[in-house]
């Protein structure tokens, strides 16, 4: 006994319907099951029983319909041999079975696991604080990681299954990040760290992962290979003395001077507003909730030029891209052009190249916070600077500014106290 498998669109509204699968048996006996898939009448092809259009979602739905048809056909042939009863319950069971198998297949895809991690962000507990909800910064990093994996899969022409992420896949991913994408060691290391995090979470939830994922290791650039750029007090003075700038450049100059005085990430700097300002005995307080870490810090500003900008001539908002471009121009106008060793992106290859460049050409918004920490290091107690910049560990802070732990200072402190006992 042969059977036909067809799809029909049953009206749900004036404009769209729900897709049903029909199993047409002998004597025109038809068993029907709704699939929970919806489509506009304008995009339904009744002749071929599929959704038309180039939309990716439509293509995905058609693939599922084809898989279901093949599944029912194979199951029907087996049922015939075993002389099983084929009715509505039988059809409903195999529709559910096919979709459940598809779900299990989806769960083993890396992109599926990344998306699930992002969707659960509001309920994720943060170990450091015990609070719920990942920060906007972390979610944005995960979304970028999702897009990055999409691009990687496009390059290798295959979907990555989480149970197939072995040392070969990880090595290929590292090489792709560092060569084709031209990522820095620190950025590439972060992506590998995110990969391990997603695999670890999937493993925790009972999804089968490749044993190698437990041994994935992230990496960072050696301190000896780092090229840190900062603006010292003399160079800041040159920027303060610039005159005759366009309105746009003058606005950027204000943001630059503020950034050099408050020691915050550019994401927090360019979100500042006057509501965050409070008067202080010797200047201003600025209350900031850091976007990346959700830390609440209060910065004291005492520089009279910056206090005046904040109180009387507050700059208007600009994008990070424009800010990065214009601070290079400002530093060039200020003759901050001494040769420095640095990494710079080659326009042709889009990869970072180590070389000697004029300092103004490699200064970026990331360097403002580091300049603040470097300029006041040794003059202001380190715990105070860390409280302002938001660093939790002294070793991280010192690495950030390219300094080593002063072990003599600890020994001196011990001897000073021990001598009085």
C-alpha positions in Angstrom: 0.0 0.0 0.0 1.4 3.3 -1.1 0.8 6.7 0.6 1.3 10.3 -0.4 2.6 13.0 1.9 1.5 16.5 1.2 1.5 19.9 3.0 -1.5 22.3 3.1 -1.9 25.7 4.6 -5.0 26.0 6.9 -6.3 29.5 7.4 -5.6 31.1 10.8 -6.4 34.7 9.8 -7.1 36.7 6.7 -3.5 36.9 5.8 -1.7 33.7 7.1 -2.3 30.1 7.8 -0.7 27.1 9.7 1.1 24.3 7.8 -0.4 20.9 8.2 1.0 17.6 7.0 -1.4 15.2 5.3 -0.7 11.5 5.1 -3.0 10.2 2.2 -3.7 6.5 2.5 -5.7 4.1 0.4 -9.4 4.8 -0.2 -8.5 8.5 0.2 -8.1 8.0 4.0 -6.3 11.2 5.1 -4.5 11.6 8.5 -3.6 15.2 9.4 -1.4 16.9 12.0 -0.7 20.6 12.5 3.0 21.5 12.6 2.9 24.8 14.4 4.6 26.4 11.4 2.9 29.5 10.0 3.2 31.3 6.6 1.5 34.1 4.8 -0.9 33.1 2.0 1.1 35.3 -0.4 4.3 33.2 0.2 2.7 29.7 0.0 3.0 27.5 -3.0 0.1 25.1 -2.9 1.3 23.1 -5.9 4.6 22.1 -4.3 3.6 22.5 -0.7 6.3 24.9 0.3 7.1 28.5 1.3 8.4 30.7 -1.4 10.9 33.6 -1.1 14.6 34.1 -0.4 14.1 34.9 3.3 16.5 32.7 5.4 13.7 31.8 7.8 11.6 30.5 4.9 14.5 28.5 3.6 15.0 27.0 7.0 11.3 26.1 7.3 11.3 24.4 3.9 14.3 22.3 5.0 12.4 21.1 8.0 9.4 20.2 5.9 11.7 18.2 3.5 13.3 16.4 6.5 9.8 15.6 8.0 8.6 14.2 4.7 11.6 11.9 4.4 11.2 10.8 8.1 7.5 10.0 7.6 8.2 8.1 4.4 10.9 5.9 6.0 8.7 5.3 9.1 5.7 4.4 7.0 7.7 1.8 5.0 8.9 0.2 8.3 5.4 0.3 9.7 4.1 -1.5 6.6 6.6 -4.3 7.1 5.7 -4.7 10.8 2.0 -4.3 10.0 1.6 -1.5 12.4 -1.7 0.5 12.7 -1.3 3.8 10.8 -3.6 6.4 12.0 -3.7 10.0 13.4 -1.9 8.9 16.6 0.9 7.2 14.6 1.4 10.3 12.4 1.4 12.6 15.4 4.0 10.4 17.2 6.3 10.5 14.2 6.0 14.3 13.7 6.9 14.8 17.3 9.8 12.2 17.0 11.2 14.0 14.0 11.1 17.4 15.5 12.6 16.1 18.8 15.5 14.6 16.8 15.9 17.9 15.0 16.0 19.7 18.4 18.7 17.3 19.7 20.7 18.0 16.6 20.3 21.8 17.1 21.5 21.5 20.7 24.8 20.1 19.5 25.5 23.1 17.3 27.9 25.7 18.7 25.8 28.6 17.4 22.7 27.2 19.1 24.6 27.0 22.4 25.9 30.6 22.1 22.4 31.9 21.4 21.0 30.0 24.4 23.7 31.5 26.6 22.8 35.0 25.4 19.1 34.3 26.0 19.8 33.3 29.5 21.9 36.4 30.3 19.2 38.1 32.5 19.2 35.1 34.9 22.9 34.4 35.0 24.5 34.8 38.4 27.7 36.8 38.5 30.2 35.1 40.9 32.0 38.3 41.8 29.0 40.1 43.1 26.3 37.4 43.5 23.9 39.5 41.5 21.8 38.4 38.5 22.2 39.5 35.0 25.2 39.8 32.7 26.4 43.3 31.9 25.6 45.0 28.6 29.3 44.8 27.8 29.4 41.0 28.3 26.3 40.5 26.2 27.7 42.6 23.4 30.9 40.5 23.5 28.9 37.3 23.2 26.8 38.7 20.3 30.1 39.6 18.5 31.4 36.1 19.2 28.2 34.6 17.7 28.8 36.7 14.5 32.5 35.7 14.5 31.6 31.9 14.7 29.1 32.5 11.8 31.9 34.0 9.8 34.3 31.1 10.7 31.8 28.5 9.7 31.2 30.3 6.4 34.9 30.1 5.8 35.3 26.4 6.6 31.9 25.6 4.9 30.5 23.6 7.7 28.4 24.0 10.9 30.4 23.4 14.1 29.0 20.7 16.4 30.0 21.1 20.0 30.8 17.4 20.3 33.3 17.8 17.4 35.4 20.6 18.8 38.7 18.8 19.1 42.3 20.2 19.0 42.2 20.4 15.2 39.1 22.7 15.2 40.5 24.9 18.0 43.9 25.2 16.3 42.2 26.1 13.0 40.1 28.7 14.8 43.2 30.2 16.5 45.0 30.4 13.2 42.0 32.0 11.5 41.7 34.7 14.2 45.4 35.6 14.1 46.0 35.4 10.4 42.9 35.9 8.4 41.2 38.2 10.9 44.4 39.9 12.0 43.3 39.9 15.7 45.8 40.9 18.4 46.9 38.1 20.7 44.8 39.4 23.5 41.6 39.7 21.4 42.1 36.3 19.9 42.7 34.9 23.3 39.4 36.3 24.5 37.5 34.6 21.7 39.1 31.3 22.6 38.2 31.9 26.2 34.6 32.5 25.2 34.6 29.2 23.2 35.7 27.3 26.2 33.1 29.0 28.4 30.3 28.0 26.0 31.5 24.4 25.8 31.8 24.2 29.6 28.2 25.5 30.0 26.9 23.0 27.5 28.7 20.2 29.4 27.2 21.4 32.7 23.7 21.2 31.1 24.2 17.6 30.0 24.9 18.3 26.3 27.6 15.9 25.0 30.8 17.8 24.3 34.1 16.7 22.9 36.5 15.8 25.8 39.2 18.1 24.4 37.0 21.2 25.2 38.0 20.7 28.9 41.6 21.4 27.9 41.1 24.5 25.7 43.6 27.1 26.9 43.3 30.8 26.3 46.4 33.1 25.8 47.6 36.7 26.1 50.4 38.7 24.7 53.7 38.6 26.6 54.4 41.7 28.6 57.7 42.1 26.8 55.9 42.2 23.4 53.3 44.8 24.5 53.6 48.4 23.2 51.8 50.7 25.6 51.1 54.3 24.6 50.3 57.1 27.0 50.2 60.9 27.0 52.3 62.5 29.8 51.6 65.8 31.6 53.8 67.8 29.1 51.9 66.4 26.1 48.5 67.1 27.8 49.7 70.7 28.3 50.3 70.9 24.5 46.7 69.7 23.9 45.4 72.3 26.3 47.2 75.1 24.4 45.7 74.2 21.0 43.7 77.2 19.5 41.9 77.9 16.3 40.2 74.5 16.1 37.0 73.8 14.3 33.9 73.4 16.4 34.0 69.6 16.0 37.7 69.3 16.9 37.2 71.6 19.9 34.4 69.4 21.1 36.7 66.3 20.8 39.5 68.2 22.6 37.1 68.6 25.6 36.3 64.9 25.7 40.0 64.1 25.4 40.9 66.3 28.4 38.1 64.9 30.4 39.2 61.4 29.6 42.7 62.1 30.6 41.5 63.4 34.0 39.0 60.7 35.1 40.7 57.4 34.2 37.6 55.6 32.7 37.0 53.4 29.7 35.8 55.3 26.6 32.4 53.6 26.8 31.9 55.3 30.2 33.6 58.6 29.2 31.4 59.3 26.2 28.2 58.5 28.1 28.9 61.1 30.8 26.2 63.8 31.5 26.0 66.7 33.9 23.5 64.8 36.1 26.5 62.7 37.3 28.4 65.8 38.5 28.5 67.0 42.2 30.3 69.9 43.7 33.4 69.1 45.9 35.5 71.3 48.1 38.4 71.4 45.7 36.7 70.6 42.4 34.0 68.1 41.2 32.8 64.6 42.0 31.7 62.4 39.1 29.6 59.4 39.9 29.9 56.6 37.4 28.5 53.1 37.1 31.0 51.4 34.9 29.3 49.7 31.9 31.7 46.8 31.7 31.7 45.7 35.4 28.7 47.5 36.9 31.1 48.9 39.5 30.1 52.2 41.1 33.0 54.6 41.3 33.3 58.3 42.3 36.0 60.2 40.5 37.4 63.5 41.9 38.4 66.1 39.3 40.7 68.9 40.4 42.2 70.2 37.1 40.7 73.7 36.8 40.6 73.6 33.0 38.6 70.3 33.1 36.4 71.5 35.9 35.5 74.6 33.8 34.6 72.4 30.8 32.4 70.2 33.0 30.7 73.1 34.7 30.4 75.7 31.9 31.1 74.2 28.5 30.1 70.5 28.5 30.8 68.8 25.2 28.1 67.2 23.1 28.1 63.4 22.5 30.1 61.8 19.6 30.7 58.3 18.5 33.8 56.3 19.5 34.8 56.0 15.9 34.8 59.7 15.3 36.5 60.2 18.7 39.3 57.8 17.8 39.9 59.5 14.5 39.9 63.0 15.8 42.2 62.5 18.8 44.9 61.4 16.4 44.4 64.6 14.5 44.5 66.6 17.7 47.8 65.0 18.8 49.2 65.7 15.4 48.2 69.4 15.7 49.9 69.4 19.1 53.2 68.0 17.6 53.0 64.8 19.6 55.0 63.1 16.8 58.0 61.4 18.3 58.7 58.0 16.9 57.3 55.1 19.0 57.3 51.4 18.7 53.7 50.2 18.1 51.3 47.9 16.3 49.3 49.5 13.5 46.7 48.0 11.1 47.9 47.7 7.5 45.2 49.1 5.2 45.9 46.4 2.5 46.1 43.3 4.7 43.9 44.6 7.6 46.4 43.0 9.9 48.4 44.5 12.8 52.0 45.2 11.9 54.7 46.1 14.5 56.8 49.1 13.5 58.0 52.6 14.3 55.3 55.2 13.8 54.7 58.9 14.8 53.0 58.8 18.2 50.0 60.7 17.2 49.1 58.0 14.6 48.8 55.3 17.2 47.1 57.1 20.1 43.5 55.8 20.7 40.7 56.2 23.1 42.0 53.1 25.0 45.1 55.0 26.0 43.3 57.7 28.0 42.6 55.5 31.0 46.1 54.1 30.9 47.6 57.6 30.7 45.7 58.6 33.8 46.9 55.6 35.8 50.5 56.0 34.5 50.7 59.7 35.2 49.6 59.3 38.8 51.3 56.0 39.6 53.8 56.6 42.4 52.3 59.9 43.2 48.9 58.7 44.4 48.6 55.5 46.5 47.9 52.5 44.2 44.7 51.4 46.0 43.2 54.9 45.4 44.0 54.7 41.7 42.6 51.2 41.4 39.4 52.4 43.1 39.0 55.0 40.4 40.0 52.9 37.4 38.0 50.0 38.6 40.8 47.4 38.8 40.2 44.7 41.4 43.7 43.2 41.6 47.0 45.1 42.0 48.8 42.7 39.6 46.2 43.5 36.9 46.5 47.2 37.5 50.4 47.1 37.3 50.3 44.9 34.2 47.8 47.4 32.6 50.4 50.3 33.0 53.4 48.1 32.3 54.8 48.1 35.8 56.1 45.3 37.9 55.2 44.6 41.5 57.6 46.5 43.8 58.6 43.6 46.1 61.1 45.9 47.9 58.2 48.0 49.1 56.5 45.0 50.8 59.8 44.0 52.4 60.4 47.6 53.6 56.9 47.8 55.1 57.5 44.6 56.9 60.9 45.7 58.3 59.5 49.0 59.4 56.7 47.4 61.5 58.9 44.5 62.7 61.5 47.0 64.0 59.0 48.4 66.4 57.9 45.1 68.0 
